[in-house]
């Protein structure tokens, strides 16, 4: 796991990516996030993948999902930090 000079790890970046994309990171955290990105190809790829996923899924609504798919997705998102 890579750690940049500001102390941000790849794991921490992954946990902050949603706030970063929503523009809700405080300026200091945003600077640490971007500093880490400058030196980490894997995290840049991850951020690009998240942007693409958001773009592609932008038209997806809860109503358009089959009930079982909605249930499965909610379970996955609830459990993702437990892994």
DAFENZI-V989918 format. One record per residue. RES is the residue in one letter. PHI is phi in radians with two decimals (NA if undefined). BURIAL is b if it has 9 or more other ideal C-beta (glycine too) atoms within 8 Angstrom, else e. Layout:
res	phi	burial
RES	PHI	BURIAL
RES	PHI	BURIAL
//
This chain:
res	phi	burial
X	NA	e
X	-1.41	b
X	-2.30	e
X	-1.51	b
X	-1.04	e
X	-1.47	e
X	1.64	e
X	-1.47	b
X	-1.64	b
X	-1.06	b
X	-1.07	e
X	-1.11	e
X	-1.03	b
X	-1.01	b
X	-1.21	e
X	-1.76	b
X	-1.05	b
X	-1.12	e
X	-1.07	b
X	-1.08	b
X	-1.17	b
X	-1.48	e
X	1.30	e
X	-1.86	e
X	-1.30	b
X	-1.06	e
X	-0.91	e
X	-1.15	e
X	-1.17	b
X	-1.06	b
X	-1.11	b
X	-1.10	b
X	-1.03	b
X	-1.19	e
X	-1.11	b
X	-1.11	b
X	-1.03	b
X	-1.00	e
X	-1.96	e
X	-2.28	b
X	-1.05	e
X	-1.10	e
X	-1.23	b
X	-1.11	b
X	-1.09	e
X	-1.06	b
X	-1.08	b
X	-1.08	e
X	-1.10	e
X	-1.13	b
X	-1.08	b
X	-1.12	e
X	-1.08	e
X	-1.07	b
X	-1.09	e
X	-1.22	e
X	-1.64	e
X	-0.97	e
X	-1.61	e
X	-1.37	e
X	-2.06	e
X	-1.03	e
X	-1.19	e
X	-1.46	e
X	-1.56	b
X	-1.12	e
X	-0.93	e
X	-1.19	e
X	-1.12	e
X	-1.05	b
X	-1.06	e
X	-1.10	e
X	-1.11	b
X	-1.08	e
X	-1.11	e
X	-1.04	e
X	-1.19	e
X	-1.21	e
X	-1.64	e
X	-1.09	e
X	-1.39	e
X	-1.33	e
X	-1.50	e
//
